[in-house]
Amino acid sequence: GPLINDFTVATIDTPFGIRYDGGSEKMFSVQVNVSWECEGKIEECELGIAKNGQVKTSTRQKCILDDNNNYPRNTSTCGLFTLANDDYIEVYARNNKSANDQITVFNANIVIAEL
């Protein structure tokens, strides 16, 4: 069967989200791993997972990123989420130090597994 079952990726309403289309409420483990870097030197950046636009506090992971002349860093986070029909999951990345220094994500791995 398909790898993505009961989920829709990137809809018009949630272009960066993964929407649950299942008929019944279920619990899922969501795991995210990114390889990323930032334009600024020694920037504190944050990775998190959100349900319906609200980042779950326990999934926030801070990482000090070097400038893009060096090499990307890896950061991982995970969380448990109960999803009902039309709930959606999003991955958030932000620079806590500067609004002007761009974050570049080279690779992202998102795993959603039903528990």
NULUMMAR-595921 format. One line per 5 residues: their letters; for each residue x, y, z of C-alpha. Coordinates in nm, 2 decimals. Example, Ala and Ser with C-alpha at 12.3 -4.5 7.8 and 13.67 -1.06 7.14 Angstrom:
# residues 2
as) 1.23,-0.45,0.78 ~ 1.37,-0.11,0.71
//
This chain:
# residues 115
gplin) 0.00,0.00,0.00 ~ 0.10,0.37,-0.01 ~ 0.35,0.51,0.24 ~ 0.12,0.80,0.32 ~ -0.22,0.66,0.44
dftva) -0.49,0.89,0.58 ~ -0.28,1.20,0.53 ~ -0.27,1.48,0.27 ~ 0.05,1.68,0.22 ~ 0.05,2.05,0.12
tidtp) -0.31,2.16,0.07 ~ -0.41,2.52,-0.03 ~ -0.51,2.59,0.34 ~ -0.19,2.44,0.48 ~ 0.08,2.45,0.21
fgiry) 0.35,2.34,0.46 ~ 0.13,2.10,0.66 ~ 0.05,1.74,0.67 ~ -0.32,1.70,0.72 ~ -0.48,1.39,0.88
dggse) -0.78,1.27,0.68 ~ -0.86,0.96,0.89 ~ -1.21,0.88,1.01 ~ -1.13,0.83,1.38 ~ -0.90,1.00,1.63
kmfsv) -0.56,0.83,1.67 ~ -0.23,0.89,1.84 ~ 0.08,0.94,1.64 ~ 0.45,0.97,1.70 ~ 0.61,1.25,1.49
qvnvs) 0.98,1.25,1.44 ~ 1.17,1.52,1.25 ~ 1.54,1.54,1.16 ~ 1.69,1.84,0.97 ~ 2.03,1.93,0.83
weceg) 2.05,2.31,0.83 ~ 2.26,2.62,0.85 ~ 2.22,2.99,0.89 ~ 2.37,3.30,0.72 ~ 2.47,3.46,1.05
kieec) 2.76,3.36,1.27 ~ 2.67,3.15,1.58 ~ 2.30,3.19,1.55 ~ 2.06,3.03,1.80 ~ 1.79,2.86,1.60
elgia) 1.49,2.65,1.70 ~ 1.31,2.35,1.55 ~ 0.96,2.25,1.66 ~ 0.66,2.05,1.56 ~ 0.31,2.21,1.56
kngqv) -0.04,2.08,1.56 ~ -0.30,2.31,1.40 ~ -0.05,2.60,1.40 ~ 0.05,2.57,1.77 ~ 0.41,2.45,1.84
ktstr) 0.41,2.18,2.11 ~ 0.65,2.32,2.38 ~ 0.82,1.98,2.44 ~ 0.92,1.95,2.08 ~ 1.12,2.27,2.07
qkcil) 1.49,2.20,2.02 ~ 1.75,2.48,2.01 ~ 2.07,2.45,1.81 ~ 2.36,2.69,1.76 ~ 2.42,2.72,1.38
ddnnn) 2.74,2.84,1.22 ~ 2.76,3.05,0.91 ~ 2.70,2.90,0.56 ~ 3.07,2.90,0.48 ~ 3.12,2.60,0.70
yprnt) 2.89,2.29,0.72 ~ 2.53,2.22,0.81 ~ 2.43,2.09,1.16 ~ 2.18,1.82,1.24 ~ 1.89,1.87,1.48
stcgl) 1.61,1.62,1.57 ~ 1.29,1.65,1.76 ~ 0.99,1.43,1.83 ~ 0.65,1.44,1.99 ~ 0.33,1.25,2.05
ftlan) 0.01,1.39,1.90 ~ -0.35,1.29,1.91 ~ -0.50,1.38,1.57 ~ -0.86,1.40,1.46 ~ -1.00,1.44,1.11
ddyie) -0.87,1.77,0.96 ~ -0.59,1.83,1.22 ~ -0.26,1.90,1.07 ~ 0.11,1.88,1.16 ~ 0.37,2.14,1.06
vyarn) 0.75,2.17,1.12 ~ 0.87,2.51,1.24 ~ 1.22,2.65,1.21 ~ 1.32,3.00,1.34 ~ 1.62,3.21,1.41
nksan) 1.59,3.33,1.77 ~ 1.88,3.58,1.73 ~ 1.81,3.76,1.41 ~ 1.50,3.81,1.18 ~ 1.74,3.90,0.89
dqitv) 1.97,3.59,0.87 ~ 1.82,3.32,0.66 ~ 1.80,2.96,0.76 ~ 1.87,2.70,0.49 ~ 1.74,2.35,0.53
fnani) 1.93,2.11,0.32 ~ 1.75,1.79,0.42 ~ 1.45,1.71,0.62 ~ 1.31,1.37,0.73 ~ 0.96,1.36,0.88
viael) 0.83,1.03,1.01 ~ 0.47,0.99,1.13 ~ 0.38,0.66,1.28 ~ 0.05,0.55,1.43 ~ 0.08,0.42,1.79
//
